[in-house]
Amino acid sequence: MNEPSNSDDDGNNNCAICDKIGSSSQSNSDLGAIIKVTRGISTLKAVSAERADGLIQYLNTREFVYVHTVCRQKYINKKYIQAYLNKKNTTSSCSPPKKKFRTATSVDFDWKNRCFFCEKEADEKKEKKKNKAMRQKISHVTNFSLKNTILDLISNDESQYCRNINERIVSVLDLVAQGAKYHMDCYTSLKNTIRKTQREKKIHPITARVDAAMEQIIKYIEENNDCQFSLTELKNILTTDHIPDDKTIKMRLMKYYGDNIVVSSKFGSNTIVCFKNKHYEILYDEWNKQRSNDEEEEFRILKAAGEILQRHIRTQVDDNNIYPASDKMLVNVPESIPKSLNFFLSEMILNAKRDKPECISYYETKCTSIAHEIISAVRP
């Protein structure tokens, strides 16, 4: 986590980026606060390796470093990395071709007849012959400050279009004396494009870092059965370089979960995020689990009852040497049924017929018949 700091643990709180590679020409007041980078040092190492600027040798000897917030943002920004590499490659290449190119685009440029932005023809007489809707407004450079204004505008843009403009006007001392002219549409389009790019640079990196942090928070919530979490707890689990503020976390959670959460805040205490349906979900899951356990217990009892009845039937001893007369074959038939089987059938069949006394005799006979069928099937 990055921590603001006014003192260094080892007596050196200089910005590692400014101090070691001199990456900024701005004054310290423009570079933001000095922050302590511990977990994010791996990111700095990866960027240093990509830039091949040698800072990684210093970072490898450190567990943490101090950097300006602005220095760090520019150092890890993909656009600035690419600009640094382009500049490095340009510097390392031979200079004569570059000088020749600059001469061709500045001294040999037709300032009086062409737009120095798009290089296309800028002729007022020809424009007047066009339909009004098709005409391009042409302006002449009338003040010395326009050159610096344009150079400042395109200074951080690494597109080929802006590099061409820079090469064209940087070596010209006086655009007014050159009679330089330009299309107003070209100038307006350039300003709008660069301002849009600058807005995206400010917004998109922050949005992406907030998205990464919220992804970790939501994953943590989903993997826990708790029904409430404090914002402090949610921020403490983050391993991202950027930690969103409380307002952003609350807004993102309410957008993601909708009416399923309530955010409770009290002055001087932690903000709590509560889930409305979490208790119901937990109780429902427990009820399902208990119901499953009850069903398993019932089947266990039935299995045990079957084993008991089987044992009683098979262990019953009958005298096969005595056969009753045919007219007494059905006398005392119930007595030949094991008591446990007789009890089981009575509980299952006769208990449901107690409200019909006139049918009891019929169902007793049914029970006896079923019992003998079971005995016949169970015996070996």
C-alpha positions as CSV (number, residue, x, y, z in Angstrom):
1,M,0.0,0.0,0.0
2,N,1.2,3.5,-0.8
3,E,1.4,5.7,2.3
4,P,1.9,9.5,2.5
5,S,5.1,10.3,4.4
6,N,7.0,13.2,5.8
7,S,10.0,11.2,7.1
8,D,12.0,8.3,5.8
9,D,12.7,5.2,7.7
10,D,16.3,5.2,6.5
11,G,16.9,9.0,6.4
12,N,16.4,9.4,2.6
13,N,13.0,10.6,1.5
14,N,14.0,11.9,-2.0
15,C,11.8,10.8,-4.9
16,A,13.5,7.7,-6.4
17,I,12.4,8.6,-9.9
18,C,13.6,12.3,-9.8
19,D,16.7,11.5,-7.8
20,K,18.0,8.5,-9.8
21,I,17.0,9.2,-13.4
22,G,16.0,12.9,-13.3
23,S,12.7,12.3,-15.1
24,S,11.0,15.6,-14.3
25,S,11.9,19.2,-14.9
26,Q,8.9,20.5,-12.8
27,S,9.3,22.2,-9.5
28,N,8.6,20.1,-6.4
29,S,5.4,21.9,-5.7
30,D,4.0,20.7,-9.0
31,L,4.9,17.1,-8.4
32,G,2.4,16.3,-5.6
33,A,3.1,14.7,-2.2
34,I,5.9,12.2,-1.5
35,I,4.4,8.8,-1.0
36,K,6.0,5.6,0.3
37,V,5.7,2.7,-2.2
38,T,6.0,-0.8,-0.7
39,R,3.7,-3.2,-2.5
40,G,3.8,-1.2,-5.7
41,I,7.6,-1.4,-6.0
42,S,7.2,-4.5,-8.2
43,T,5.3,-2.4,-10.7
44,L,8.1,0.2,-10.7
45,K,10.6,-2.6,-11.3
46,A,8.7,-4.0,-14.3
47,V,8.4,-0.5,-15.8
48,S,12.1,0.2,-15.3
49,A,12.9,-3.1,-17.1
50,E,10.7,-2.0,-20.0
51,R,12.3,1.4,-20.1
52,A,15.8,0.0,-19.6
53,D,16.7,3.2,-17.7
54,G,18.8,1.5,-14.9
55,L,16.4,2.4,-12.0
56,I,15.7,-1.3,-11.4
57,Q,19.3,-1.8,-10.1
58,Y,18.4,0.6,-7.3
59,L,14.9,-0.8,-6.7
60,N,16.3,-4.3,-6.3
61,T,18.2,-3.2,-3.2
62,R,15.1,-1.6,-1.6
63,E,12.1,-3.0,0.2
64,F,10.3,0.4,-0.4
65,V,11.0,3.7,-2.0
66,Y,9.6,7.3,-1.9
67,V,8.3,8.9,-5.0
68,H,6.3,12.0,-6.0
69,T,2.7,11.1,-6.9
70,V,3.0,12.9,-10.3
71,C,6.4,11.3,-11.0
72,R,5.0,7.8,-10.4
73,Q,1.8,8.4,-12.5
74,K,3.9,9.6,-15.5
75,Y,6.6,6.9,-14.9
76,I,4.1,4.0,-15.2
77,N,1.9,5.6,-17.8
78,K,2.0,3.6,-21.1
79,K,2.0,6.7,-23.2
80,Y,4.9,8.2,-21.4
81,I,6.8,4.9,-21.6
82,Q,6.4,4.8,-25.3
83,A,7.4,8.5,-25.6
84,Y,10.5,7.8,-23.6
85,L,11.4,4.8,-25.8
86,N,10.8,6.8,-29.0
87,K,13.0,9.7,-27.7
88,K,15.7,7.2,-26.7
89,N,15.7,5.5,-30.1
90,T,15.7,8.9,-31.8
91,T,18.6,10.1,-29.7
92,S,20.6,6.9,-30.3
93,S,20.2,7.2,-34.1
94,C,22.5,9.3,-36.2
95,S,21.7,13.0,-36.3
96,P,22.4,14.0,-40.0
97,P,19.2,12.5,-41.4
98,K,17.1,14.2,-38.7
99,K,18.8,17.6,-39.5
100,K,18.1,17.1,-43.2
101,F,14.4,16.3,-42.5
102,R,14.0,19.4,-40.3
103,T,15.5,21.6,-43.0
104,A,13.1,20.2,-45.5
105,T,10.1,20.8,-43.3
106,S,10.9,24.2,-42.1
107,V,13.1,26.2,-44.4
108,D,11.8,24.6,-47.6
109,F,8.1,24.7,-46.5
110,D,5.8,27.0,-48.5
111,W,4.5,29.0,-45.5
112,K,2.6,31.5,-47.6
113,N,0.6,29.1,-49.6
114,R,0.1,26.0,-47.4
115,C,-1.4,25.2,-44.0
116,F,1.5,24.4,-41.6
117,F,-0.8,21.9,-39.8
118,C,-2.0,19.7,-42.7
119,E,0.5,20.8,-45.4
120,K,-2.4,21.2,-47.8
121,E,-2.9,24.3,-50.0
122,A,-4.3,27.4,-48.2
123,D,-5.3,29.9,-50.9
124,E,-7.9,32.5,-50.0
125,K,-8.7,33.3,-53.7
126,K,-9.5,29.6,-54.5
127,E,-11.6,29.3,-51.3
128,K,-13.8,32.3,-52.4
129,K,-14.6,30.4,-55.6
130,K,-16.0,27.5,-53.7
131,N,-19.6,27.1,-52.4
132,K,-19.9,28.8,-49.0
133,A,-20.6,25.5,-47.3
134,M,-17.3,24.0,-48.7
135,R,-15.0,26.9,-47.9
136,Q,-12.3,26.6,-45.3
137,K,-11.5,29.6,-43.2
138,I,-7.8,30.6,-43.5
139,S,-6.0,32.5,-40.8
140,H,-2.6,34.3,-40.8
141,V,-0.2,34.1,-37.9
142,T,-0.3,37.6,-36.4
143,N,1.3,37.2,-33.0
144,F,4.6,35.7,-31.8
145,S,3.1,33.7,-29.0
146,L,1.1,31.3,-31.3
147,K,4.2,29.2,-32.0
148,N,4.8,28.5,-28.2
149,T,1.1,27.9,-27.7
150,I,1.1,25.2,-30.4
151,L,4.4,23.7,-29.2
152,D,3.0,23.5,-25.6
153,L,-0.2,22.0,-26.9
154,I,1.5,19.1,-28.8
155,S,4.4,18.6,-26.4
156,N,3.0,15.4,-24.8
157,D,1.4,14.0,-28.0
158,E,3.6,11.4,-29.7
159,S,1.5,10.9,-32.8
160,Q,3.2,11.3,-36.2
161,Y,0.9,14.2,-37.1
162,C,2.0,16.2,-34.0
163,R,5.7,15.3,-34.5
164,N,5.5,16.6,-38.1
165,I,4.1,19.9,-36.8
166,N,6.7,20.2,-34.2
167,E,9.5,19.5,-36.7
168,R,8.0,22.1,-39.0
169,I,7.7,25.1,-36.7
170,V,10.3,24.5,-33.9
171,S,13.3,25.9,-35.8
172,V,11.4,28.9,-37.3
173,L,12.2,32.0,-35.2
174,D,9.3,34.1,-36.5
175,L,6.1,32.6,-38.0
176,V,4.8,36.1,-38.5
177,A,7.8,37.1,-40.7
178,Q,7.4,33.9,-42.7
179,G,3.8,34.8,-43.5
180,A,2.6,31.5,-42.1
181,K,-1.0,30.6,-42.5
182,Y,-3.3,27.8,-41.4
183,H,-6.8,26.4,-41.7
184,M,-8.9,27.3,-38.7
185,D,-10.6,23.8,-38.9
186,C,-7.1,22.2,-38.6
187,Y,-6.2,24.2,-35.5
188,T,-9.6,23.6,-33.8
189,S,-9.5,19.9,-34.6
190,L,-6.0,19.6,-33.1
191,K,-7.0,21.3,-29.9
192,N,-10.1,19.2,-29.5
193,T,-8.3,15.9,-30.1
194,I,-5.5,16.7,-27.7
195,R,-7.9,17.9,-25.0
196,K,-10.0,14.8,-25.4
197,T,-6.8,12.6,-25.0
198,Q,-5.8,14.6,-21.9
199,R,-9.2,14.0,-20.3
200,E,-9.0,10.2,-21.1
201,K,-5.5,10.1,-19.6
202,K,-6.9,11.5,-16.3
203,I,-10.1,9.4,-16.2
204,H,-9.3,6.0,-17.7
205,P,-6.3,4.9,-15.5
206,I,-8.2,5.8,-12.3
207,T,-11.4,4.0,-13.5
208,A,-9.4,0.9,-14.4
209,R,-7.7,0.9,-11.0
210,V,-11.1,1.3,-9.2
211,D,-12.5,-1.6,-11.3
212,A,-9.6,-3.8,-10.2
213,A,-10.1,-2.9,-6.5
214,M,-13.9,-3.5,-6.6
215,E,-13.4,-6.9,-8.3
216,Q,-11.3,-8.0,-5.3
217,I,-13.9,-6.6,-2.8
218,I,-16.9,-8.3,-4.6
219,K,-15.0,-11.6,-4.8
220,Y,-14.2,-11.4,-1.1
221,I,-17.9,-10.7,-0.3
222,E,-19.2,-13.6,-2.5
223,E,-16.8,-16.1,-0.9
224,N,-17.9,-15.3,2.6
225,N,-21.2,-16.2,4.3
226,D,-21.2,-13.2,6.6
227,C,-24.2,-10.9,6.2
228,Q,-22.4,-7.7,7.0
229,F,-19.0,-6.2,6.4
230,S,-17.3,-2.9,7.5
231,L,-15.7,-0.7,4.9
232,T,-12.5,-0.9,6.8
233,E,-12.5,-4.7,6.5
234,L,-13.2,-4.5,2.8
235,K,-10.3,-2.0,2.2
236,N,-7.9,-4.0,4.3
237,I,-8.2,-7.0,2.0
238,L,-7.2,-5.0,-1.1
239,T,-3.8,-5.8,-2.7
240,T,-4.1,-3.2,-5.5
241,D,-2.0,-0.1,-5.8
242,H,-5.1,2.1,-5.7
243,I,-7.5,2.0,-2.7
244,P,-10.9,3.6,-3.6
245,D,-12.4,6.0,-1.0
246,D,-15.4,5.1,1.1
247,K,-17.8,7.0,-1.1
248,T,-16.7,5.2,-4.3
249,I,-16.9,1.8,-2.6
250,K,-20.4,2.5,-1.3
251,M,-21.6,3.8,-4.7
252,R,-20.1,0.8,-6.6
253,L,-21.6,-1.8,-4.2
254,M,-25.0,-0.2,-4.3
255,K,-24.9,-0.2,-8.1
256,Y,-23.8,-3.9,-8.2
257,Y,-26.1,-5.3,-5.5
258,G,-29.0,-2.9,-5.9
259,D,-31.7,-3.3,-3.3
260,N,-30.1,-6.3,-1.7
261,I,-27.8,-4.2,0.5
262,V,-28.1,-1.4,3.1
263,V,-25.2,0.9,3.9
264,S,-25.3,2.2,7.5
265,S,-23.1,5.1,8.6
266,K,-22.7,6.7,12.0
267,F,-20.5,9.6,12.8
268,G,-17.3,8.4,14.6
269,S,-17.9,4.7,13.8
270,N,-17.2,2.3,10.9
271,T,-19.5,2.2,7.9
272,I,-21.3,-1.1,7.7
273,V,-22.6,-2.8,4.6
274,C,-25.5,-5.2,5.4
275,F,-27.1,-7.7,3.1
276,K,-30.9,-7.9,3.4
277,N,-31.4,-11.5,2.2
278,K,-28.3,-13.1,3.6
279,H,-30.0,-14.4,6.8
280,Y,-32.7,-15.9,4.8
281,E,-30.3,-17.6,2.5
282,I,-28.3,-19.0,5.4
283,L,-31.4,-20.3,7.1
284,Y,-32.8,-21.8,3.9
285,D,-29.5,-23.6,3.3
286,E,-29.5,-24.9,6.9
287,W,-33.1,-26.0,6.5
288,N,-32.3,-27.9,3.3
289,K,-29.3,-29.5,5.0
290,Q,-31.4,-30.5,8.0
291,R,-34.2,-31.8,5.8
292,S,-31.6,-33.9,3.9
293,N,-30.3,-35.2,7.2
294,D,-33.9,-36.1,8.4
295,E,-34.5,-38.1,5.2
296,E,-31.3,-40.0,5.6
297,E,-32.2,-40.8,9.2
298,E,-35.6,-42.1,8.1
299,F,-34.1,-44.4,5.5
300,R,-31.6,-45.6,8.1
301,I,-34.5,-46.6,10.4
302,L,-36.4,-48.3,7.6
303,K,-33.2,-50.3,6.7
304,A,-32.8,-51.3,10.3
305,A,-36.5,-52.4,10.5
306,G,-36.1,-54.5,7.4
307,E,-33.1,-56.2,8.9
308,I,-34.9,-56.9,12.2
309,L,-38.0,-58.4,10.4
310,Q,-35.8,-60.5,8.2
311,R,-33.9,-61.9,11.2
312,H,-37.1,-62.7,13.2
313,I,-38.7,-64.4,10.2
314,R,-35.6,-66.6,9.5
315,T,-35.0,-67.5,13.1
316,Q,-38.6,-68.6,13.8
317,V,-38.8,-72.4,14.5
318,D,-41.7,-74.3,13.0
319,D,-42.5,-78.0,13.7
320,N,-42.7,-79.7,10.3
321,N,-43.6,-83.1,11.8
322,I,-47.1,-82.0,12.8
323,Y,-49.8,-81.2,10.2
324,P,-53.2,-80.0,11.3
325,A,-56.3,-81.5,9.8
326,S,-57.7,-79.7,6.8
327,D,-60.7,-78.3,8.7
328,K,-58.3,-76.7,11.2
329,M,-55.7,-75.4,8.8
330,L,-56.6,-71.8,9.4
331,V,-57.0,-72.0,13.2
332,N,-54.5,-69.8,15.1
333,V,-52.9,-68.8,11.8
334,P,-51.8,-65.3,13.2
335,E,-49.8,-67.0,15.9
336,S,-47.4,-68.4,13.3
337,I,-46.5,-64.8,12.3
338,P,-43.5,-63.2,14.1
339,K,-44.6,-60.6,16.6
340,S,-42.4,-57.9,15.1
341,L,-43.9,-58.4,11.6
342,N,-47.4,-58.5,13.0
343,F,-46.7,-55.2,14.9
344,F,-45.3,-53.6,11.8
345,L,-48.2,-54.5,9.6
346,S,-50.7,-53.5,12.2
347,E,-49.1,-50.0,12.6
348,M,-48.9,-49.5,8.9
349,I,-52.4,-50.8,7.9
350,L,-54.8,-51.3,10.8
351,N,-54.0,-47.9,12.5
352,A,-55.3,-46.1,9.4
353,K,-58.6,-48.1,9.7
354,R,-59.5,-47.6,13.3
355,D,-62.3,-45.2,12.4
356,K,-64.0,-48.0,10.5
357,P,-64.6,-50.8,13.1
358,E,-66.8,-52.7,10.7
359,C,-63.8,-53.2,8.4
360,I,-61.2,-54.3,11.0
361,S,-61.9,-58.0,10.6
362,Y,-61.4,-57.7,6.8
363,Y,-58.1,-55.8,7.1
364,E,-56.8,-58.2,9.9
365,T,-57.2,-61.0,7.3
366,K,-55.4,-58.8,4.8
367,C,-52.5,-58.3,7.2
368,T,-52.3,-62.1,7.8
369,S,-52.3,-62.8,4.1
370,I,-49.6,-60.1,3.5
371,A,-47.5,-61.5,6.4
372,H,-47.5,-65.0,5.0
373,E,-46.5,-63.7,1.6
374,I,-43.6,-61.8,3.2
375,I,-42.6,-64.9,5.2
376,S,-42.6,-67.0,2.1
377,A,-40.5,-64.5,0.2
378,V,-37.9,-63.9,3.0
379,R,-37.3,-67.5,4.1
380,P,-34.4,-69.2,2.3
